[in-house]
Amino acid sequence: MAFWKRRRQKTEAPLPEAKRKGMSFGVISDLGRVRPTNQDNVFALQTSLPGPNGQVTLGLFIVADGMGGHIGGATASGRAVEIVTGEVLQRLVMPVMRGDPPPAVQDLLRDAAMEANRRILAEAAQEHNDMGTTLTAGLLLAGRCYVAHVGDCRLYSYGAGAIQRRTRDHSMVARLLELGQITPEEAHRHPKRNYLYQSVGQQEDIEVESDSFSLDDCTHLLFCSDGLWGMVEDPMLAAVLCCGQEPQEICEQLVARANEAGGEDNISVIVVALPER
């Protein structure tokens, strides 16, 4: 009997929580409470590619926010997502599937953003339309995140209890803040905080912000349009990301908080949960 009791006590002890072994993600694009239409477009893809030491996970995540007030903003953001995705599939995924050596990922992603700008400009001129969009694309491969960014959608990383913004806003207010001419509090309330000095499809010459960083210290990535970060400040974003819920549930919480704060713009969110190390 004593032996049975010891067995029962052992099996009733709490089991250690299993570590997350793979990548997972959640996606939402919400109208918000003010805008009559949704000009945002999002894309999320996770796949597995053959590598020299076995299968390698690849993730491609994109948020594009059509320029508010511009005719064709939703068309521009959709085209930007379509073009960047097509370039990555044609120039990276398909060659690797054929056994060809992969191209330089950072160059590929930057070139894809430039191609989106060129083609949207040409299409707008042909149709006598005014199309523009922001674009933030992240490609996850072999333990790194490669980024191409134009405008004011954002990419955050979260890990070790801290949130870090990985992109710069290409806006006049952000530039004033960088120069020390206004405070963060003034920037958050500035009436022209959404005025961009560059976007995709609005000018021939753009400077695509291009970067990469290691995912070693990250547990989550957050891609979002300004409809989220303009309504919910960074400490609250971090508090929701660390709650331990599934990525889709985190997305739903973030959108709910943005709407509770006023929902002044479309709200697009992608949350990527990374494998635990």
C-alpha angles and dihedrals in degrees: 000000000000090000091052091051091053090050091050093049091050095051092047093055112108113265119232113262111259116245119242105256101187142034119269134175146190129210135196133166110186131187094225123212103285113035117085093212138025112244094174124102127191136188131191127180133171120182142152125244130191113257135180091264099035136289118349124204117233125190127188119189126176135178120186125179116200113227109267112237093019118114107242097022092138090047091051095050091047092049092048091054091046095049097046092046091049092050092051093048094047099041102034115016100041096044091050090049088054091050095252120141112267120247124241101288096210093052092046094054094046091047090050091056090048090050090052090052093049095048096044090050090051093047092048091051092048093050095038087237134139110231129168139156144171118238134200117174128177126189116195116203136148096354097312137096116220115200137200115182139176124168130000109313107115143222119206130183122207129198142129090023095301134104121213128191110225099188136056122229110243093215134120092241092052089051091052089049092051089051091051093242094124134025125244089252091053091046092054092053098036112128091221098045091122096052106116127204092202138020139157115280098013103088138018097235117054130160108224110211103232126187145139135206140183119262093208096107097034128099097173142019123206122200114185147158122238089263086079105035092040090059103032121048123224098258090057091046088055092047092055094044092054095051093099096236128135116277095252091051090050090052091052092050093050093049090048091053092049091051092046088055091054106285091232095168141021110290119217121177136175118182118190119195110204128212113274116244 
